[in-house]
Amino acid sequence: GAGVSQSPRYKVAKRGQDVALRCDPISGHVSLFWYQQALGQGPEFLTYFQNEAQLDKSGLPSDRFFAERPEGSVSTLKIQRTQQEDSAVYLCASSFAGNYNEQFFGPGTRLTVL
Amino acid sequence: QKEVEQDPGPLSVPEGAIVSLNCTYSNSAFQYFMWYRQYSRKGPELLMYTYSSGNKEDGRFTAQVDKSSKYISLFIRDSQPSDSATYLCAMILAAGGSYIPTFGRGTSLIVHP
């Protein structure tokens, strides 16, 4: 079946613009994670959903970052008033409930803020 | 000091070599240990995971966990150019409902023909 998909794959934004990044998880996967990966670093946790409930948003770096998953499938990560330090790859991962150690990652969205 | 330390490399080996990739960690409460492979401009792909201590083998890959030393390893036998990628270790506490993986920064591996 299809894996995790993310769109857009690449996004260039001017500083101060708002962006929205989309994640389509694997069908049937209850758990959904967002990560931020800076160049040369490992993924850093941002937020976690179980179905439509956002159970943990402790990794979101500021209140400019907002994530939602209203129907328990597709998720959107929104960044308001983007800044240069937001430039990174944003990864989405999904898994079956309870299988946190078996996450399936999407290809990521590479965000560049000019 | 980060919770999970991983040498970024690059590690360059000839085809057919045995590769050893390692991570150290500081939190002795970690229980799940994973290895991911990440090709350039792709998302990480789970290779193996291990619960607690011990070894696990899958084809050319062997994962080892030494909780007493807080040290985990991934061995790749008969390495191939297609193994060239960044290898990320990750760990989960699991206890107390903590399910968020902590990743190392990744080791870049280059296998040359």
Interface residues (C-beta under 8 A of the other chain):
Chain A: V4 G40 Q41 G42 P43 E44 F45 Y48 D56 G59 L91 A93 Y100 N101 E102 Q103 F104 F105 G106 P107 G108 R110
Chain B: V4 Q6 P8 Y32 M34 Y36 R41 K42 G43 P44 E45 L46 Y49 Y51 L88 A90 I92 A94 Y99 I100 P101 T102 F103 G104 R105 G106
